[in-house]
Amino acid sequence: MVVASDKKSMAMAEKIIENQSIQNVMMAETEKMRDELKISAEELQRKLVELSDYSDKYEAQVAKFKKNLKEVSSSGAGEEIVETMRTDLNTVSKLLPITGGPFVELFLGKMNVRFAMKKERLQFKSEYELFKQKLSFVFLILSMVSLMLNMRWVHIFLQLFLSYYYVTIAIRENILRENGSNIKSWWIQHHYLMVGCGVVLMTWPPTDSYHQFSLILHAFGLYVSFLQIFQTRYQMARLYTQRALGKAGEMDVVNTDTRDTHWIGSVKLLLPMVWFGHMFQLHLAIYAFRIWLRFPKEIHPLCVSMFNLAMFLGNFSTTLIVLREKAKNRTVNNKKTQ
């Protein structure tokens, strides 16, 4: 019994020593990793300072070149060379810090919104697309509730949500444009109009004119939410295909108009839905204007009518331009294959 106990004690002692040895090795490795990490941190900090200094130097060089180019162009000498230099100036200016425009400055101040790293650009674009997908379903639910429940506080909450949504989307799309995305400027302007229209609807008193308009308004909102979900799914599928074929840039997003479209079944269904949405919005503008004619002392129906008319004209003309460009590109591609 004593011998067995001694063997057991020795085995435990050996195990303790072995564990202690492993812990010592791990501690030594961890200390080595910490020391290497400190060195890397110092090196990274030094590189960032160098990058900042070089960026300042680059900005000064661009500013000096821009000033000299302006003086040369005013003299009228070498117009072809000057035009080439202007193109070069536009190219090199894309590396300069930028604030994103007055609307972004209103919320973020005069800070640089141009991402230096590709990883940051792609992550920001991915977050933007995820944000749109998630909130589209929220928009759908709120529109259904607003249509079924004729309660003023529900309607105000919906308009608050939409204002938040379109302000956020407008900020993000302005930043995406500065980082290489070719989002059409009209869609950002459309978001501004939606925010303005939302403010008018939130301040519209619950009078007879409002109750006459609210039903068709929320019916339109419900239709748009369904259309947006369907359109986003189609555009995401097409965008993945275009990227795989090298016909879309890495910063293109789901509402970016890529140059090639196959007229498959889904787009044949989508286009009539889009055109119906345009006509629905035109009807909304006319309906609000007729309400204003019955209640001329109220300014809200007229403002809503003008906002919807402006959005209809912009959406309708932009859709026509995009379809014409796609038809033209398809014709050119067909001639090349013949």
C-alpha positions as a Markdown table, in Angstrom:
| # | Residue | x | y | z |
|---|---|---|---|---|
| 1 | Met | 0.0 | 0.0 | 0.0 |
| 2 | Val | 2.9 | 2.4 | 0.9 |
| 3 | Val | 4.6 | 1.6 | -2.4 |
| 4 | Ala | 1.5 | 2.3 | -4.4 |
| 5 | Ser | 0.9 | 5.5 | -2.6 |
| 6 | Asp | 4.5 | 6.6 | -3.3 |
| 7 | Lys | 4.1 | 5.9 | -7.0 |
| 8 | Lys | 0.9 | 7.8 | -7.1 |
| 9 | Ser | 2.5 | 10.8 | -5.4 |
| 10 | Met | 5.5 | 10.6 | -7.8 |
| 11 | Ala | 3.2 | 10.6 | -10.8 |
| 12 | Met | 1.3 | 13.6 | -9.5 |
| 13 | Ala | 4.5 | 15.4 | -8.8 |
| 14 | Glu | 5.8 | 14.6 | -12.3 |
| 15 | Lys | 2.5 | 15.9 | -13.8 |
| 16 | Ile | 2.7 | 19.1 | -11.8 |
| 17 | Ile | 6.2 | 19.6 | -13.0 |
| 18 | Glu | 5.2 | 18.9 | -16.6 |
| 19 | Asn | 2.3 | 21.4 | -16.4 |
| 20 | Gln | 4.5 | 24.0 | -14.8 |
| 21 | Ser | 7.0 | 23.5 | -17.6 |
| 22 | Ile | 4.3 | 23.9 | -20.3 |
| 23 | Gln | 3.1 | 27.1 | -18.5 |
| 24 | Asn | 6.6 | 28.5 | -18.5 |
| 25 | Val | 7.0 | 27.8 | -22.2 |
| 26 | Met | 3.7 | 29.4 | -23.0 |
| 27 | Met | 4.5 | 32.4 | -20.8 |
| 28 | Ala | 7.9 | 32.8 | -22.6 |
| 29 | Glu | 6.1 | 32.6 | -26.0 |
| 30 | Thr | 3.5 | 35.2 | -24.9 |
| 31 | Glu | 6.2 | 37.6 | -23.6 |
| 32 | Lys | 8.0 | 37.2 | -27.0 |
| 33 | Met | 4.8 | 37.9 | -28.9 |
| 34 | Arg | 4.2 | 41.0 | -26.7 |
| 35 | Asp | 7.7 | 42.3 | -27.4 |
| 36 | Glu | 7.2 | 41.8 | -31.1 |
| 37 | Leu | 3.8 | 43.5 | -31.0 |
| 38 | Lys | 5.2 | 46.5 | -29.3 |
| 39 | Ile | 7.9 | 46.8 | -32.0 |
| 40 | Ser | 5.2 | 46.4 | -34.7 |
| 41 | Ala | 3.1 | 49.1 | -33.0 |
| 42 | Glu | 6.0 | 51.5 | -32.9 |
| 43 | Glu | 6.7 | 50.8 | -36.5 |
| 44 | Leu | 3.1 | 51.3 | -37.5 |
| 45 | Gln | 2.9 | 54.6 | -35.6 |
| 46 | Arg | 6.1 | 55.8 | -37.4 |
| 47 | Lys | 4.7 | 54.7 | -40.8 |
| 48 | Leu | 1.4 | 56.6 | -40.0 |
| 49 | Val | 3.3 | 59.7 | -39.2 |
| 50 | Glu | 5.3 | 59.4 | -42.4 |
| 51 | Leu | 2.1 | 58.8 | -44.3 |
| 52 | Ser | 0.5 | 61.9 | -42.8 |
| 53 | Asp | 3.5 | 64.0 | -43.6 |
| 54 | Tyr | 3.6 | 62.7 | -47.2 |
| 55 | Ser | -0.1 | 63.3 | -47.6 |
| 56 | Asp | 0.4 | 66.9 | -46.5 |
| 57 | Lys | 3.2 | 67.2 | -49.0 |
| 58 | Tyr | 1.1 | 65.7 | -51.7 |
| 59 | Glu | -1.8 | 68.1 | -51.1 |
| 60 | Ala | 0.6 | 71.1 | -51.3 |
| 61 | Gln | 2.0 | 69.7 | -54.6 |
| 62 | Val | -1.5 | 69.3 | -56.1 |
| 63 | Ala | -2.5 | 72.8 | -55.0 |
| 64 | Lys | 0.6 | 74.3 | -56.6 |
| 65 | Phe | 0.1 | 72.3 | -59.8 |
| 66 | Lys | -3.6 | 73.5 | -59.9 |
| 67 | Lys | -2.5 | 77.1 | -59.4 |
| 68 | Asn | 0.1 | 76.9 | -62.2 |
| 69 | Leu | -2.3 | 75.1 | -64.5 |
| 70 | Lys | -4.9 | 77.9 | -64.0 |
| 71 | Glu | -2.3 | 80.5 | -64.9 |
| 72 | Val | -1.2 | 78.6 | -68.0 |
| 73 | Ser | -4.7 | 78.0 | -69.2 |
| 74 | Ser | -5.6 | 81.7 | -68.9 |
| 75 | Ser | -2.7 | 82.5 | -71.2 |
| 76 | Gly | -4.3 | 80.4 | -74.0 |
| 77 | Ala | -1.1 | 78.6 | -74.9 |
| 78 | Gly | -1.0 | 74.9 | -75.7 |
| 79 | Glu | -4.7 | 74.1 | -75.3 |
| 80 | Glu | -4.4 | 70.4 | -76.1 |
| 81 | Ile | -1.6 | 70.0 | -73.5 |
| 82 | Val | -3.6 | 72.0 | -70.9 |
| 83 | Glu | -6.6 | 69.8 | -71.5 |
| 84 | Thr | -4.5 | 66.7 | -70.9 |
| 85 | Met | -3.1 | 68.3 | -67.7 |
| 86 | Arg | -6.7 | 68.9 | -66.5 |
| 87 | Thr | -7.5 | 65.3 | -67.0 |
| 88 | Asp | -4.3 | 64.4 | -65.0 |
| 89 | Leu | -5.4 | 66.8 | -62.3 |
| 90 | Asn | -8.7 | 65.2 | -61.9 |
| 91 | Thr | -7.0 | 61.8 | -61.6 |
| 92 | Val | -4.5 | 62.8 | -59.0 |
| 93 | Ser | -7.1 | 64.8 | -57.0 |
| 94 | Lys | -9.0 | 61.5 | -56.3 |
| 95 | Leu | -6.3 | 60.8 | -53.7 |
| 96 | Leu | -6.9 | 64.0 | -51.8 |
| 97 | Pro | -9.0 | 64.1 | -48.6 |
| 98 | Ile | -12.7 | 65.1 | -49.2 |
| 99 | Thr | -15.6 | 65.9 | -46.9 |
| 100 | Gly | -18.4 | 64.5 | -49.0 |
| 101 | Gly | -20.3 | 67.7 | -49.7 |
| 102 | Pro | -22.5 | 70.1 | -47.7 |
| 103 | Phe | -25.0 | 67.5 | -46.7 |
| 104 | Val | -22.4 | 65.2 | -45.2 |
| 105 | Glu | -20.7 | 68.1 | -43.5 |
| 106 | Leu | -23.9 | 69.1 | -41.9 |
| 107 | Phe | -23.8 | 65.8 | -39.9 |
| 108 | Leu | -20.2 | 64.8 | -39.7 |
| 109 | Gly | -18.4 | 68.1 | -40.0 |
| 110 | Lys | -15.4 | 68.8 | -42.3 |
| 111 | Met | -13.7 | 65.4 | -41.9 |
| 112 | Asn | -12.2 | 63.2 | -44.6 |
| 113 | Val | -14.6 | 60.5 | -45.8 |
| 114 | Arg | -12.3 | 59.0 | -48.4 |
| 115 | Phe | -11.1 | 55.6 | -47.3 |
| 116 | Ala | -7.4 | 54.9 | -48.0 |
| 117 | Met | -7.7 | 51.1 | -47.6 |
| 118 | Lys | -9.6 | 48.8 | -49.9 |
| 119 | Lys | -10.8 | 46.8 | -47.0 |
| 120 | Glu | -12.5 | 49.9 | -45.4 |
| 121 | Arg | -14.2 | 50.8 | -48.7 |
| 122 | Leu | -15.6 | 47.3 | -49.2 |
| 123 | Gln | -16.7 | 47.0 | -45.6 |
| 124 | Phe | -18.5 | 50.4 | -45.8 |
| 125 | Lys | -20.3 | 49.3 | -49.0 |
| 126 | Ser | -21.3 | 46.0 | -47.4 |
| 127 | Glu | -22.7 | 47.7 | -44.4 |
| 128 | Tyr | -24.7 | 50.1 | -46.6 |
| 129 | Glu | -26.3 | 47.2 | -48.6 |
| 130 | Leu | -27.0 | 45.3 | -45.4 |
| 131 | Phe | -28.7 | 48.4 | -43.9 |
| 132 | Lys | -31.0 | 48.8 | -46.9 |
| 133 | Gln | -32.0 | 45.1 | -46.9 |
| 134 | Lys | -32.8 | 45.0 | -43.2 |
| 135 | Leu | -34.8 | 48.3 | -43.1 |
| 136 | Ser | -36.8 | 47.5 | -46.2 |
| 137 | Phe | -38.7 | 44.8 | -44.3 |
| 138 | Val | -39.2 | 47.2 | -41.4 |
| 139 | Phe | -40.6 | 49.7 | -43.9 |
| 140 | Leu | -43.0 | 47.0 | -45.2 |
| 141 | Ile | -44.3 | 46.1 | -41.8 |
| 142 | Leu | -44.8 | 49.8 | -40.7 |
| 143 | Ser | -46.6 | 50.5 | -44.0 |
| 144 | Met | -49.0 | 47.6 | -43.4 |
| 145 | Val | -49.7 | 48.7 | -39.8 |
| 146 | Ser | -50.2 | 52.3 | -40.9 |
| 147 | Leu | -52.7 | 51.2 | -43.6 |
| 148 | Met | -54.6 | 49.0 | -41.2 |
| 149 | Leu | -54.6 | 51.3 | -38.2 |
| 150 | Asn | -55.8 | 54.8 | -38.8 |
| 151 | Met | -53.9 | 56.2 | -35.9 |
| 152 | Arg | -52.0 | 59.4 | -36.1 |
| 153 | Trp | -49.1 | 58.4 | -33.8 |
| 154 | Val | -48.4 | 55.4 | -36.0 |
| 155 | His | -48.3 | 57.6 | -39.1 |
| 156 | Ile | -45.9 | 60.0 | -37.4 |
| 157 | Phe | -43.7 | 57.1 | -36.3 |
| 158 | Leu | -43.6 | 55.9 | -39.9 |
| 159 | Gln | -42.6 | 59.3 | -41.2 |
| 160 | Leu | -39.9 | 59.6 | -38.5 |
| 161 | Phe | -38.5 | 56.2 | -39.5 |
| 162 | Leu | -38.5 | 57.1 | -43.2 |
| 163 | Ser | -36.8 | 60.4 | -42.5 |
| 164 | Tyr | -34.1 | 58.6 | -40.5 |
| 165 | Tyr | -33.8 | 56.0 | -43.3 |
| 166 | Tyr | -33.4 | 58.5 | -46.1 |
| 167 | Val | -31.0 | 60.8 | -44.2 |
| 168 | Thr | -28.8 | 57.8 | -43.4 |
| 169 | Ile | -28.9 | 56.5 | -47.0 |
| 170 | Ala | -28.1 | 60.0 | -48.4 |
| 171 | Ile | -25.1 | 60.3 | -46.1 |
| 172 | Arg | -23.8 | 56.9 | -47.0 |
| 173 | Glu | -24.3 | 57.2 | -50.7 |
| 174 | Asn | -22.5 | 60.6 | -50.8 |
| 175 | Ile | -19.6 | 58.9 | -49.1 |
| 176 | Leu | -19.8 | 55.9 | -51.5 |
| 177 | Arg | -19.6 | 58.3 | -54.4 |
| 178 | Glu | -16.5 | 59.9 | -53.1 |
| 179 | Asn | -15.0 | 56.4 | -52.8 |
| 180 | Gly | -15.5 | 55.3 | -56.4 |
| 181 | Ser | -19.2 | 54.2 | -56.6 |
| 182 | Asn | -21.0 | 55.5 | -59.6 |
| 183 | Ile | -24.4 | 56.1 | -57.9 |
| 184 | Lys | -26.4 | 58.5 | -60.0 |
| 185 | Ser | -26.7 | 61.9 | -58.3 |
| 186 | Trp | -30.5 | 61.9 | -58.8 |
| 187 | Trp | -31.0 | 59.0 | -56.3 |
| 188 | Ile | -29.3 | 61.1 | -53.6 |
| 189 | Gln | -31.4 | 64.1 | -54.5 |
| 190 | His | -34.5 | 61.9 | -54.4 |
| 191 | His | -33.6 | 61.1 | -50.7 |
| 192 | Tyr | -33.4 | 64.8 | -49.9 |
| 193 | Leu | -36.9 | 65.2 | -51.4 |
| 194 | Met | -38.2 | 62.3 | -49.4 |
| 195 | Val | -36.9 | 63.8 | -46.2 |
| 196 | Gly | -38.6 | 67.1 | -47.0 |
| 197 | Cys | -41.8 | 65.4 | -47.8 |
| 198 | Gly | -41.6 | 63.4 | -44.6 |
| 199 | Val | -41.3 | 66.7 | -42.6 |
| 200 | Val | -44.4 | 68.1 | -44.3 |
| 201 | Leu | -46.4 | 64.9 | -43.6 |
| 202 | Met | -45.3 | 64.9 | -39.9 |
| 203 | Thr | -46.5 | 68.5 | -39.5 |
| 204 | Trp | -49.7 | 68.0 | -41.4 |
| 205 | Pro | -52.5 | 68.4 | -38.8 |
| 206 | Pro | -55.1 | 65.5 | -38.6 |
| 207 | Thr | -57.7 | 67.5 | -40.5 |
| 208 | Asp | -60.2 | 66.2 | -43.0 |
| 209 | Ser | -57.7 | 66.9 | -45.8 |
| 210 | Tyr | -55.1 | 64.6 | -44.1 |
| 211 | His | -57.5 | 61.8 | -43.5 |
| 212 | Gln | -58.6 | 61.9 | -47.2 |
| 213 | Phe | -54.9 | 61.6 | -48.3 |
| 214 | Ser | -53.5 | 59.2 | -45.7 |
| 215 | Leu | -55.2 | 56.1 | -47.1 |
| 216 | Ile | -53.7 | 56.4 | -50.6 |
| 217 | Leu | -50.4 | 57.6 | -49.1 |
| 218 | His | -49.9 | 54.4 | -47.1 |
| 219 | Ala | -51.2 | 52.2 | -50.0 |
| 220 | Phe | -48.4 | 53.7 | -52.1 |
| 221 | Gly | -45.9 | 53.2 | -49.3 |
| 222 | Leu | -46.9 | 49.5 | -49.1 |
| 223 | Tyr | -46.5 | 49.1 | -52.8 |
| 224 | Val | -43.1 | 50.8 | -52.8 |
| 225 | Ser | -41.9 | 48.6 | -50.0 |
| 226 | Phe | -42.8 | 45.4 | -51.9 |
| 227 | Leu | -41.2 | 46.8 | -55.1 |
| 228 | Gln | -38.0 | 47.8 | -53.2 |
| 229 | Ile | -37.5 | 44.3 | -51.8 |
| 230 | Phe | -38.1 | 42.7 | -55.1 |
| 231 | Gln | -35.9 | 45.2 | -57.0 |
| 232 | Thr | -33.1 | 44.9 | -54.5 |
| 233 | Arg | -33.1 | 41.1 | -54.7 |
| 234 | Tyr | -32.9 | 41.3 | -58.5 |
| 235 | Gln | -30.3 | 43.9 | -58.6 |
| 236 | Met | -28.1 | 42.1 | -56.1 |
| 237 | Ala | -28.2 | 38.9 | -58.2 |
| 238 | Arg | -27.4 | 40.9 | -61.4 |
| 239 | Leu | -24.6 | 42.8 | -59.6 |
| 240 | Tyr | -22.9 | 39.6 | -58.5 |
| 241 | Thr | -23.0 | 38.3 | -62.0 |
| 242 | Gln | -21.6 | 41.6 | -63.4 |
| 243 | Arg | -18.8 | 41.5 | -60.9 |
| 244 | Ala | -17.9 | 37.9 | -61.8 |
| 245 | Leu | -17.8 | 38.9 | -65.5 |
| 246 | Gly | -15.7 | 42.0 | -64.7 |
| 247 | Lys | -18.4 | 44.4 | -65.9 |
| 248 | Ala | -19.1 | 46.1 | -62.6 |
| 249 | Gly | -16.7 | 47.8 | -60.2 |
| 250 | Glu | -16.0 | 46.6 | -56.7 |
| 251 | Met | -17.7 | 49.8 | -55.3 |
| 252 | Asp | -20.9 | 49.5 | -57.4 |
| 253 | Val | -24.0 | 49.0 | -55.3 |
| 254 | Val | -27.4 | 47.6 | -55.9 |
| 255 | Asn | -28.9 | 50.8 | -57.2 |
| 256 | Thr | -25.9 | 51.5 | -59.5 |
| 257 | Asp | -26.8 | 51.1 | -63.2 |
| 258 | Thr | -24.5 | 48.5 | -64.6 |
| 259 | Arg | -24.1 | 48.5 | -68.4 |
| 260 | Asp | -25.3 | 45.1 | -69.3 |
| 261 | Thr | -28.8 | 43.6 | -68.7 |
| 262 | His | -30.2 | 40.3 | -69.9 |
| 263 | Trp | -33.9 | 40.6 | -70.4 |
| 264 | Ile | -34.8 | 37.5 | -68.4 |
| 265 | Gly | -38.1 | 36.8 | -66.8 |
| 266 | Ser | -37.5 | 38.7 | -63.6 |
| 267 | Val | -36.6 | 42.0 | -65.3 |
| 268 | Lys | -39.6 | 41.6 | -67.6 |
| 269 | Leu | -41.7 | 41.5 | -64.5 |
| 270 | Leu | -39.8 | 44.2 | -62.7 |
| 271 | Leu | -40.1 | 46.9 | -65.4 |
| 272 | Pro | -43.9 | 47.0 | -65.5 |
| 273 | Met | -43.8 | 47.2 | -61.6 |
| 274 | Val | -41.4 | 50.1 | -61.8 |
| 275 | Trp | -43.5 | 51.9 | -64.4 |
| 276 | Phe | -46.7 | 51.3 | -62.3 |
| 277 | Gly | -44.9 | 52.8 | -59.3 |
| 278 | His | -44.0 | 55.9 | -61.3 |
| 279 | Met | -47.7 | 56.3 | -62.4 |
| 280 | Phe | -48.8 | 55.7 | -58.8 |
| 281 | Gln | -46.6 | 58.5 | -57.6 |
| 282 | Leu | -47.9 | 60.8 | -60.3 |
| 283 | His | -51.5 | 59.9 | -59.2 |
| 284 | Leu | -50.4 | 60.7 | -55.6 |
| 285 | Ala | -49.2 | 64.2 | -56.7 |
| 286 | Ile | -52.4 | 64.9 | -58.6 |
| 287 | Tyr | -54.6 | 63.6 | -55.8 |
| 288 | Ala | -52.8 | 65.8 | -53.2 |
| 289 | Phe | -53.2 | 68.8 | -55.5 |
| 290 | Arg | -56.9 | 68.2 | -55.8 |
| 291 | Ile | -57.2 | 68.0 | -52.0 |
| 292 | Trp | -55.4 | 71.4 | -51.9 |
| 293 | Leu | -58.0 | 72.8 | -54.3 |
| 294 | Arg | -60.7 | 71.8 | -51.9 |
| 295 | Phe | -58.8 | 73.1 | -48.9 |
| 296 | Pro | -56.9 | 76.1 | -50.3 |
| 297 | Lys | -56.0 | 77.5 | -46.9 |
| 298 | Glu | -53.9 | 74.5 | -46.0 |
| 299 | Ile | -50.4 | 74.5 | -47.5 |
| 300 | His | -49.5 | 70.9 | -46.6 |
| 301 | Pro | -51.4 | 69.2 | -49.5 |
| 302 | Leu | -49.8 | 71.6 | -52.0 |
| 303 | Cys | -46.3 | 70.9 | -50.6 |
| 304 | Val | -46.8 | 67.1 | -50.7 |
| 305 | Ser | -48.1 | 67.4 | -54.3 |
| 306 | Met | -45.0 | 69.4 | -55.4 |
| 307 | Phe | -42.6 | 66.9 | -53.7 |
| 308 | Asn | -44.2 | 63.9 | -55.3 |
| 309 | Leu | -44.4 | 65.6 | -58.7 |
| 310 | Ala | -40.6 | 66.4 | -58.5 |
| 311 | Met | -39.8 | 62.8 | -57.5 |
| 312 | Phe | -42.0 | 61.4 | -60.3 |
| 313 | Leu | -40.3 | 63.6 | -62.9 |
| 314 | Gly | -36.8 | 62.6 | -61.6 |
| 315 | Asn | -37.6 | 58.9 | -61.3 |
| 316 | Phe | -39.4 | 58.7 | -64.7 |
| 317 | Ser | -36.6 | 60.6 | -66.6 |
| 318 | Thr | -33.8 | 58.6 | -64.9 |
| 319 | Thr | -35.5 | 55.3 | -65.7 |
| 320 | Leu | -35.9 | 56.4 | -69.4 |
| 321 | Ile | -32.2 | 57.4 | -69.6 |
| 322 | Val | -31.0 | 54.2 | -68.0 |
| 323 | Leu | -33.1 | 52.0 | -70.4 |
| 324 | Arg | -31.9 | 54.0 | -73.4 |
| 325 | Glu | -28.3 | 53.5 | -72.3 |
| 326 | Lys | -28.8 | 49.8 | -71.8 |
| 327 | Ala | -30.6 | 49.4 | -75.2 |
| 328 | Lys | -27.7 | 51.3 | -76.9 |
| 329 | Asn | -25.1 | 49.1 | -75.2 |
| 330 | Arg | -27.0 | 46.0 | -76.1 |
| 331 | Thr | -27.1 | 47.1 | -79.8 |
| 332 | Val | -23.4 | 47.7 | -79.8 |
| 333 | Asn | -22.7 | 44.3 | -78.2 |
| 334 | Asn | -24.9 | 42.6 | -80.8 |
| 335 | Lys | -23.0 | 44.3 | -83.6 |
| 336 | Lys | -19.6 | 43.2 | -82.1 |
| 337 | Thr | -20.8 | 39.6 | -82.0 |
| 338 | Gln | -22.0 | 39.5 | -85.6 |
